[in-house]
Amino acid sequence: MSSIKPLADRVLLKVLEQESKTSSGIYIPETATEKTQKAEVVEIGESEDIKVKKGDIVIYDKYAGIQIKDGDTEYLIVKNEEIVALIKK
């Protein structure tokens, strides 16, 4: 998906899959879980206001962005201000 380059203050995110089972081994069906809000930063626009970099794991607004699917992988293009937190590794 590196052929997409976000413009201005936009960021391309790869949505991270949610765990499908609990720590005790119980499987959780997709219908019982909400959409994850964690993603990895894949590409960033050219704005100097963007504080994240490629490879960062972030949390974004629940209804943010434009969805793009590439096979089984889900991507989002979001505005910089729709990223609400950076997860430290």
N, C-alpha and C positions, 0 to 999 in steps of 0.2 A: 504494500500500500504506500510505499515511499514515493510513488509517482504523483501523489497529491501534496501540494505545498499550500498551507493556509496563508491568507493575505492579512495584512494589517495586524490587528490585535486578536486574531483567531489562533486556536491551538487544535491540532489533530490528536485525538486520544484513542487508544486501543482499550476497549472495555475489558476489564478483568472478570473472569468467570467466578461465580459464587461457588462456595463449597457445596457439594451435593450430598454430603453426609455429616452428621454430628461427630463430635470427638469420641462418643461412645459407639460409633459405627452404624447408627440409624440413618438410612437414606431418606432424603427430603425431596419430594416431588417438586418439579418446576412450578406447578400451580400453587404451591404453598409458600413460595418465597417472593419477595419483592425484587424488583430490578436493582442490581448492584449499582453503587455510585462511585466505585473505585475504578481508576483507569491509569494506564501508563502513557506518558507523553511520548508521541512518535515524531511529530514535527511541530515547529512553532512559526508564527508569522514574523514579520520584520519590525514590529513595534518595540520600542525600547521599554515600554511599560510592562512587558511580559516578564514575570519573575521566576517562571519554571524553565527547566531545560530538558532536553531529550533524555529519556530513561527515568525521570522522576515519576513516583506514584502519587496520584492526587485524588481528592474527593471533589466531585462537582455537583452543582445543583441538580435536583431530581428531574426536572423537566427541561434541562438545558440541551442545546445543540441540535445539530442535524445528523440523523443516523445514516450510516453507510455500512452495507454488508459486503464482505469479500469472502465468499465461501462460507465457512462457519465462524469467521471472525467478524466481530461487530466493532465499528469505529464511530466516533463522534467528532464533529467539528464544533467547538464551543468558543464563545468569547472569553477573553482573559478573565473578565470579572465574574464569570460563571464558575470558575475554579475557586472553591472555598477553603481548601486546606491542602497542605503538602504532608505526606506521610514520610517521616524520617526512618531510614533503614537501620 
